[in-house]
Amino acid sequence: ALSLPRSLPATGESMKLLALGIAAALVASASAFVPQHAARRGAAPLAMSATTTVSADGVIVVRNPEQEELTKLGVADWPTWGCEASKFPWSYGEKEQCFLLAGKVTVTPDGGEPVEFGTGDLVTFPAGMSCTWDVHEAVSKHFKFGE
């Protein structure tokens, strides 16, 4: 398990470093699953079914989430929302989870780095975050506010 040293406060920068460390560990461990004979034949590496990234601002993007996880969360029962290509400011008064049925979006937290996600991604936005949504392709999503 990765953790921050006791002397390093949990700031945005330290969380970014932690997220990068987790991502590096996931990539390194994924390569262990590629059979050596397949790599020698030039076969494509096996795809990991779900990958998770965490931005310095706390936005969590799970690409290709397992159907079992979506069922456990009850995503199919969440309300839906959609919009055409557009750009607008948004603030999260509480945590939001959403599952994109269609679309492509870049969300840029105020003073932060852009986060891209799209169709099939499960995204969690932290409470208190203000950002700009830049919808590149019309969005349709299931969503849930709160815990």
N, C-alpha and C positions, 0 to 999 in steps of 0.2 A: 504494500500500500504506500502511496506517495502522500507525504504530508509536509507542511511548511515547517522549517526549523523554528524553535521557540523564539529565537531572536528576530524573526522576520514577521512583521505585522501583516494581517490579511488585508492588504491594500489592493487596489485595482491592478497595479503592476505585478504584485506577488501572485495574485490569482491568475493573471495572464501567464506568468512563468510556470505555475503549477499546471494549467491547462495544456501548455506546450509540452511539458514533461509527460503528462498522461498520454497525449497524442503520440509522442515519440515512442513511448512504451507499447502502445497499441500497435503501431506500425511494425516495431521490432518483433513483437510476439506473433503478428499475423504471418510474417515471413517464415516462421517455424512450421506453419501448417501447409506450406507448398511442398508436395512430394518432390524429392530430389530428381527422380527419374522424369517427372513431368517438366521440371525446369530444364533438364538437359535436352529434352526433345523440342524445347521452344514453345511448350504449351503455355497458355495464359495462366497466370496465378489464379487460385481459387478466390472467389469474391467473399468478403465477409458480409454477413447478412445485415448487420446494423452497425453504424458508426455514430459516435457521439462527439460533438465539439461544444466547448464552452467558451464564450467570449469573455474578455476582460470585464465586460459590463454585466455578466451573469446570464446572457441569453444562451439557452441550451438548444442545440439542434440535433435531433436524432434522425439520421438518414436511413431509410429502409427499416423502420421499426418492425419488430416481430408481430405478427397478427395476434399472438397470444397476449402481448403487452397491450395492444390496442383494445382487445376484448376486455381485459382486466380493468383498464381505465374507463370502459364504457363509452368510447369515442362515438360509436354509431348512434348513441342516444343523446349526444350533445346537440345543441342548436347549430344552425348553419348561418353563415354570413358570406357575402361576396361583394366585389366591386370591380369596376373596369380599370384599365390602366390609368393610374393617377399618382399624385404625390401629395401627402398631407401630414401634418404633425399629429402625434398621439401621445398620451400619457397614461400610464398604468397605475390606477389607484390600488389595485390588488393584482396578485399573480394571475397570468393567463396561460393556459395550455391550448394549443390549436394543432389541428391535423389538416394539412392542405390537400384538398381533393383535386385542385387544379390551380395553376398559376406559377408565377415567378416573382419574387420580391427581394428587395434590399431594404433592410431596416438599419438606420444609423442612429445609435443612441446619441443624445446631445453630448458633444465633447468626446465621443467615442469612435470606435472603428466600425465600418459597415459589416453587417452580417447578411449573407445571402442564403435563401432557402427557396424551395419550390415543391411541386407536386410530390406527394408521398412522404413529406417530412413532418415530423412531430416536433413542435417548437414550444419552448417555455420562456415566457417573459417575466422578469422579476417585478414585484410590486415597487412602485415609486419611480420606475424608469420613464423618462421622457425621450421621445425619439421622432424621427421622420420616416414614414413608410413611403417607399418608392416602388409602386406596383408596376412591373414591366409587362406582365401578361395577366389578364383578368384572373382574379382570385375567387375561389370558392373554398370555404374551410368550415370544419367543425370547430367549436371553441367552448372553453369552460373557464370561468373566472373563479378565483378563490382556491383554497386548498383542495 
